[in-house]
Amino acid sequence: MKKTVLLSLLLFFTMYSPLFARPFQFSKNEVSNPSLLLKLGSFYDEKGNRDKALYYYERSLKGFESTGDHSRMGLVHRMMARTYKKSSQMDMAIQHVQLALEALRSVPDYPGILDAQNLLAVFYSDMGMLDKSLEIYHQALIIAEKANDSMRMGIIYSNMAGIYSDRLDKEKGLEYNLKAFSILRGVNDDKAKGYVLNNIGTIYLEKKNYGLALNYFNQSFVFKKRANDLQGEVFTRNNIGDLYLKKGEISLAYPYFREALKLAMTINDPLSLCVTYSSMGNYYRQTGDERKALDMFFLSLELSRMIQYKWEELNSLREISTGYEKMKRYPEAIAYLKRFTDLKDTLFEEKSQKAITEMNARYDLSLKEKKIVQLQVENTLKNARIERIRMYVLILLTSILLILTAALTIIFMYRQKLAAYKELVKKDMEIVQTESDSEQVITRGNTILRTGNAQPLPDEMQEKIYAKLQSMMVTGKRFLDPQLTLFDLARELNTNTTYLSRIINDRYANNFSQFINDYRIREARKRLSDLTYSNLSIEGIARSVGFNSKSAFNAAFKQKTGVTPSFYQLSAKKIIVQERACSAVNMELEGSNYPKQG
C-alpha cells in the first residue's frame, strides 16, 4: 500500500469534538482530571501546538498512573507517539509505543495492544525496516485471530499487503488485500473498507488493468466520502489521476490532481501533500514542463524527509535525477542519482529480504502447528517438576549470557551511532561546500536577470522579486539581522507582506520564519566547520548568524542536521585536521618519487 496510514483512535476525536471547540473553559478542579487533561492535549495536537499537547499528555499520564489505570496510560503513550512522529522524532515515537505496550499487557487490554502493535509496525515500515515491521504484524495477527477481532485482522492484512505490494511480492499483496476486504465486509468501518479497496485498485493499476483499477477506486471513493476520510480522498484522487496519465488521457488527469492538492492543503496533512506533489510532478513531466515537474518533486522530497517517508524520498530522488538528465544538467543528475542509490542500498539489503521471507515462512508454519504446540506445552507442564533444578541453572546461565550480550550490544551500538553521526557531519560538510558553489551560481544567475539577458517568465514581477530575494539572502546575507521581519523584507523588496509570503511559500514551501532559519542554519554550518571561527562559542556563532537565543539555535540546528551544534563543530575540526594530515602525507610521498638533487 503506497499510502500507509493508521486506522485507529478516530472515534476518540469525534466523541470529544464539542469539548475541543472550547478548550479554555475548564474549572480549576476539572483541569486536575486526567481525562480532561488528555482531551486538552488532543486539542492542541490537532491544532499543531505540539509542545502544549505533550505538556498536557504528560500531566494526564501522571494522573492515570496515580489511579493505576493502565489502559488509559497505554492510550496516552500512543497519542504521544503520534505527536512525536509528526515532529519526525522517531526514537521518541517508538519509545512511547513500547511503553504503551508495556502498560496494556499488564491489564491485559488486547484491543489496545493490537492498536499499539499496528502503530509500531507502521513506524518501522515508513522507516524502511520491513523485516521488523512484518514481524510485529505477524505477532499482532496471531493475537487478533485468537480474539476473533475481525476489524483489526482486516487492518493488519491490509497493512501487510501494502508492504508486499510496493516492495516485495505484488501477487501476495493482492492476495492479502482481497483477504482483508473479505474480513472487513462484516465490519461497520467504512474508512477501513475504503483504504483496502484503494489498495486493490493500486495493484490493478500497476498491472495495467485500468478497467478493474478504476472500478475499485470509485468504490473506494464512495466509502471514504461516507466516512468523511479527507486524507483518503486525497490518495484516491491522486490514484485516479495517475491512472489517466498511464492511459495517456492527460487532460482527464489534471482535475483530479488539482482537487487532491486543494484538499491536502485544506487539511494541512504533510503525507497527503507529499504524495500529491509527487503525482503532479509526473503530470508536468508528461506534459513536457520539466521545470515545474522538478519543483513538484523537490517539494515532495522535502516533505518525505520531514516525515521520514523513505519510499517517497527514494522515488523523489530518482525523479529529480531523471529531470536533470533530461535538461542535460549532468552534474546535478549524477549527484541525485548517487543519493538515490545510497538510500536504495540501505532499504533493500539482501539480508533484509531473506529475513522477511524466512519470517513469513515461520508464520505460515506456526499456524499449521498450533495443535502440536499445545500438546508440547501440556507435556512440558507434566515434566516440570523433574526439570526444575536444571531449569533454574539454565535460567541463571542464560541471564548471565543475556546481560553480557546486552552490554556488548549497547557498547557496539553506541560506537556505531557515534561513527554514524561523524559520517553525517562529514557528508554535511560536503553539502555545505556544494551549497556554497550553488550560491555562486545563484549570484551569477541574478546578475543575468538584472542585465536583462534572460527571457522573463509569465509573471515577470514575481520572478524579479524572487531573484532579488535570492540576491539579498545569498549575496547580501540579509538573514544575519536578528531583528529582521517579514515587513522589513517586503519593504526592501518594494512589495507587500502578503505577496512576499506567497512567493516564499510557493518557491521554498516554507513560511517566513522557516525560510530565514534555513539560511541561518546553512551559514552556521559553514562557520562551525571553518577553523577561523573556532574562537567563538556556540552561542557566539548562534548570535552571529541571526539567532536571539542559544536554545532556539540548538533546536533548529538539530532538526535540520540531526546532530547538536557542539558535536558538529567538534567533528568538523577532527575531520579538517585529519584531511590536512592526510594531505601532508600524500605530498611527502609524492615528493619522494623525485630523485634527489645533487
KAKA-V862657 format. One record per helix or strand of 3 or more residues. SS is the DSSP state (H for helix, E for strand). FROM is the first residue (numbers start at 1). TO is the last residue. If there is no record, write none. Layout:
BEGIN
[[SS FROM TO] [SS FROM TO]]
END
This chain:
BEGIN
[[H 10 15] [H 17 20] [H 28 31] [H 34 47] [H 50 67] [H 70 86] [H 90 105] [H 110 126] [H 130 147] [H 150 168] [H 170 184] [H 190 206] [H 210 227] [H 230 247] [H 250 267] [H 270 287] [H 290 306] [H 310 326] [H 330 347] [H 350 368] [H 370 382] [H 384 451] [H 460 474] [H 478 480] [H 486 492] [H 497 508] [H 512 528] [H 531 533] [H 538 544] [H 550 561] [H 565 591]]
END
